[in-house]
């Protein structure tokens, strides 16, 4: 399947968790110790156990645990709590589809794949299934599958689909689409048929770049070299203290 995504969830400069999908449809999280020189336990759990959103939308049982061939897209939304500790919140996005390497002779007209968004609110080193839930999901049209990773930028998640049985650019079906979905709600902000997408899309300088069998394509305005918005993690330290009797 796709390469794992590595995460430093607390911004201390050391990787502490890994997310990776499998061709059996499981999205794993692996917790690894991140204190140099201190031995710790490696634990793991399956992220995609929950298939019902808070709004009551449910992924049909026959469409669960579909193969994951692209690397998951992961980013951290940690915030400080009222006590000054970190509230962990990691968003995990991934799409499903059949193998890009060979034709499994699937009845693709009767097979529906998905793009899914999970939220992992487990603390560092934890695997609590009650703190991992399905945020939203998007059901693809029949015949479309996801071979490549998504890209998150500026409150949107971008990904492409392919209607070909494999990554072979010479396959006759070339009706893949590009999508931009709202990260918070999963609502579609933009979609267009562009041709099959079998490599990750990229957002850079307020433009979306992608590669299709017909050649590279881009979406965006005429303005380049746009101003960069700078952000970062919140850091909390003790400035002063007073003992009250």
N, C-alpha and C positions, 0 to 999 in steps of 0.2 A: 504494500500500500504506500501511501505518501510518507514523506519525511515527518518526523515528530516536530512539534512546536515547543520551544523551551521558554520558560517564564521565570523572571525574578519578581515574585509577587509583592515583596515589601521594599524593593528598591535599595537593598543593602549591597548590591554588586555581585551577588552569587545566585546562581540558578537554584530554585527550590522545587520546581514542579515541571513535569513534561506531559504534554497531551499528544496522543497518537491514535489514529484510527486503524481498523483492520478490515480485511476483505470479508469477514463474517459479520460486519456491521456494528462492532463494538467500538466506542470511543473511550479509551483508557486515560486516566490520570495517574501518573506515577509521582509520588512525593519522595524527594531526595533530601538528605541533610545538607544544610548550607553553612554550618559553622566550621570554619577551617580548624583542623586539628582535633575536632571532637567527633567521636563516633556516634552515629545515629541510625535509626531504622528506616529502611526503604519500604514504603507501603504503596498500595495501588487500589484503584476502584474503577468501576465502569460509570462514566458520566451519563450516558443515555439510557437510564432506567425509567425515567418519567416521560410519558408521552401525552400528557394532558396539560394545557396551559391554564393559567389562573382564570381565564375567561371561559373555560369549559370546552375549548376546541381540542379534539382528540385525533391523533394520528391513527388511522385504521390498523388493526392488529396485523393484517396481511402485508402492510407496508412498513413494518418496523424492522430494525436491524438489517437494513439494506447495505450492501458493500460501500465502504468508504475508501476511495482511492486517492483523494487529494489531501494534502496537509491541512489540518484545522487552522483557522485564523483565530488568534487569541489576543486579547488586550486587557489590561488591568484598570479597574475603576476604584481603587482603594480610597477610603476617606477616613479622617480621624473621628473617633467616637467622642461622646461628651466627657469620657474619662481620660482622653488623650491617647487611647490605644487605637490600633488600626482596625477598621471594619473591612474585611476582605470581600472583594466582589470582582470576579473574573468572568468576562464574557467569552464564550467559545462558539464559533460558527463553523459549520461544515456542510457539505453537500453529499448526496449519494448517487450511485449509478453502477452500471455493470462494468466488467473489466475493460480497460482501454487497450489491452494487449492481445486479446483474441475474441472471436465471435462465439458467444455461448449459445446461440440460436434461441434467444429469449423472445417470447411473444411481446415485443415492445409496445404494441398498440394497446395491450391490456395491462401494462406495467407502469406505475406512476412512482417517480422518485421525488425527493424533497431536498429543500435547503432548511437547516434547523439552527436555532439559536438557543443555547443553554446559558444559565447563570450559575456559577460556582461560588458560593459564599462560605465555603469551608475556610477555617483558619489554616495557617501554614502547618504542613505536616498532617493535616486531618483528612479523613475520608468519611464524612457524614452524609449519607444519601438524603437525609431530610433537609440538607443545606444546598442541594443541587437540584435545580428544576428546569423544566422546559419553559422558556420565555415566549417563544413564538415559532412557527414554522410556515414555510411557503411550499405549496404543492406545485410541482412542475407539470407542464403539459405532457401528455403521453408522447413517447418517442424522444424526449429530452432527458439527458443525464449530465452529471457534473464530473468532469475529469480533472479539473484544475482548481487550485486554491482561490479563495476570495481575497479581497483587499478592503480593509476598513480605513475610512478617511472622512473627517469632518462630519460625523454623525450619520454617515451612510455606509452600507456594505455593498461591494460590487462583486459580481461573479458572472461567469458565462456558462452556456450549455452547449452540448453537441448532440446532433441527431444521427451521427455516424455510429456504427457498431464498435469501432476501434479508433485509435488516434491516427490512423492512416489518412493523410490529407487527400489521397486519390479516391476515397470512397465517394460514391455518387451523392449521398444525402448530405447536404451542406446548408442546413436551415437553423443552425444554432442561434441563440439569442444572448444579448447582454442585458443584465439587470442591475438596477440600483435600488436598494431597499432601505427604508428608514431603520436605523439600528435599534431604536426603542420599541417600535410597534411592528416592524416587519412589513409595513405598507409599501406598495410599489411606487417609487418616485419616477422611475424611467425604465423602459424596456424597448428593445428594438432588435429585429432580425438582422444579424450581421454576418452570419456564416459560423461554422463550427469553431468553438474555442476549446483548445486542448492544452493551453499553457496559461499560467496565472496572468491576470490583468494587473495593471499598475496605474495608480493615480499619482501624478506629480505636477506641480505648478498649475493646479486647478484644471488639469486635463486628464482624461481617461485614455490610456493606451492599451491596445489589445492586438493580438495576432490571430489571423484566420487563414484558411487555405488560399484565400484570394489576396493575401498580403496584409501588412500592418495597417491598422486604422486608429484614428484618434477622435475623441469628442471633447469639445470645450470651445471657449471663445477665441477671439483673435489676439487677446492680450497674453503675453508671456512675461517671464521674470517678475511674477507677482510678489507682493510683500509676503513674508513668511510669518505665520502666527507661532509664537514661541510659548511652550508650556512646560510642565514638569510635575514631579511628585511633591506633595506637601511634606514638610519636615517639622516635627515638633520637638523642642528642647526646653528645659527649665531655664527661665531668664532670672527669676528670683523667687524666694519663698519666705514665708513668715509663719512662725509657730504661734498658734492662738490658744490661750489657756481658758 
